[in-house]
């Protein structure tokens, strides 16, 4: 965040490391932090000067929090399938619809909302909506498998009336804002959560194997256990290198779609594989809530879907491999043209 708003003006890699380190201690805290940063990016890059001055200093000092409301019951990665509407009435907009799987839904002071203002890829727009405004309410909090200290639920809009000054950017820029936020912030942030949990898996497993005796000696002296530890370590280091390289490129050339997609896919998949390997070492003890390893496994399940599932990322990588990948908004517009939608 720029210094003029109270930030330190560092960069993507520093942001990544902060989320990773928080997640190493607790995946849920890392999840809450990454989500707040994701919403902040909408205001930082697309907000008006008035919106930036009003909100960014509070986001930086932690006195206010923001959510990002994109996902709906009938549309996740298919952003253009969303049904939440924002109809214009004079100098106001009236929003109706339901967003689901919204991070920080109950604690956010303001929501960054994507809603449909027209047809096609140019029919999405972004708005800042205060959480205490009439017509806004959170739904029932999700009973999550993992990241259980992390607030996730629906956010519901019912004839919610806002001023036109709450528009982020311009009408029709919603798709661009979503893609910029998800690609440069959502995917890396979640990769950082996975990497922090991955490091915690290695730390806890090595400590356990060093203290747990079997056949009269520590597990670390057994060949089968040492192989698993070596596998966990190798996956962890490869995930780190992939993620840090992507952030370095993003800091220096402002575009690293391929590297970011690869880091998210392999980082989450490898972390989950390491969690399963750790469970094998812990055996029955690993299923006990007294052991952190079962929580690592559950937490990682929550990192797969957001910002694109593993299958979505494999699809994108196949497009890159075949020379068919078109970044962000252009890709969505191309799909619509093929379907005959303008």
Secondary structure, 3 states (H helix, E strand, C coil): CCHHHCCCCCCHHHHHHHHHHHHHHCHHHHHHHHHHHHHHHHHHHHCCHHHHHHHHHHHHHCCCCEEEECCECCECCCHHHCCCEEEEECCEEEEEEEEEEEECCCCCCEEEEEEECCCCCCCEEEEEEECCCCCEEEEEECCCCCCCCCCEEEEEEEEEEEEHHHEECCCCCHHHHHHHHHHHHHHHHHHHHHHHHHHHHHHHHHHHHHHCEECCEEHHHCHHHHHHHHHHHHHHHHHHHHHHHHHHHHHHHCCCHHHHHHHHHHHHHHHHHHHHHHHHHHHHHHHCCCCCHHHHHHHHHHHHHCCCCHHHHHHHHHHHHCCCCCCHHHHHHHHHHHHCCC
